[in-house]
Amino acid sequence: MPTPFTHLEIAQRLLVDEAIPAVYRDSLCAECGAFLLGNIAADARVGNGAPRGVTHFYDYGRPIVEHPWRVMTQRNPGLMQPRDAAHRAFVAGYVAHLSIDEAWSLNMVGPHFYGRDWADNAFRYYMLHIILIHMDERDLLRLDDWHAPNLAQAAPRDWLPFISDDDLKAWQRLIHDQIKPGGSSRTLEIFGGRIGKTAHELRAFLDSPQQMQAGLWRHIAPELLAQTEVTMYQHARQQLVVYMESAQI
């Protein structure tokens, strides 16, 4: 799924998107840190080892038949009645994250990495990580300077019944340390550990136009990625507005 840097870059655009009613944008901007944390919280390393379905409300290999954020709020109805503006901004960010992942799964991963047989399973899995790193590195460069200090200010207080405050804060620190002035991305290290590649091997592939073209772009065209990202963003924006319209403080 898209990395925290991609989710933060989308959050950055949502906060200034005039297609979102000004009253909602103003509310989210006033609690910017909570909104940013919500946008990355679903990927927190949960200390109790909870499976993906507990944090993302769908599982790989099973059809998504309902918006995952709707499943989340059905199971945890208190999230539709947040305690204050910071809590609502955080949950709104979580809704955006789940909606991004939903659209990515339905429009990219499912049909083009699992539904097409353009290479063996292991290589397609490798290329899925390559395309995510490509997006990650692009989006990290797009983040404005205000991200790090605002993210650091978020103070979760029992905002989720399925991820502890300690786990949220640990994830918050991990991402903050990478985006703060002087910080450096750990994406190559983290992704490399998942797929049995060194950071050097990933860097060499990403920096080779020939390998990127032969291994990835001739199967997953840049135009397909661009259109998928448009769909992801539009879906996240729509679902964010639906949540903000419905959530009662």
Secondary structure by P-SEA (a helix, b strand, c coil): cccaaaaaaaaaaaaacccccaaaaaaaaaaaaaaaaaaccccccccccccccccccccccccccccaaaaaaaacccccccccaaaaaaaaaaaaaaaaaaaaaaccccccccccccccaaaaaaaaaaaaaaaaaaaaaacccaaaaaaaacccccccccccaaaaaaaaaaaaaaaccccccaaaaaaaaaccccaaaaaaaaacaaaaaacccccccaaaaaaaaaaaaaaaaaaaaaaaacccc
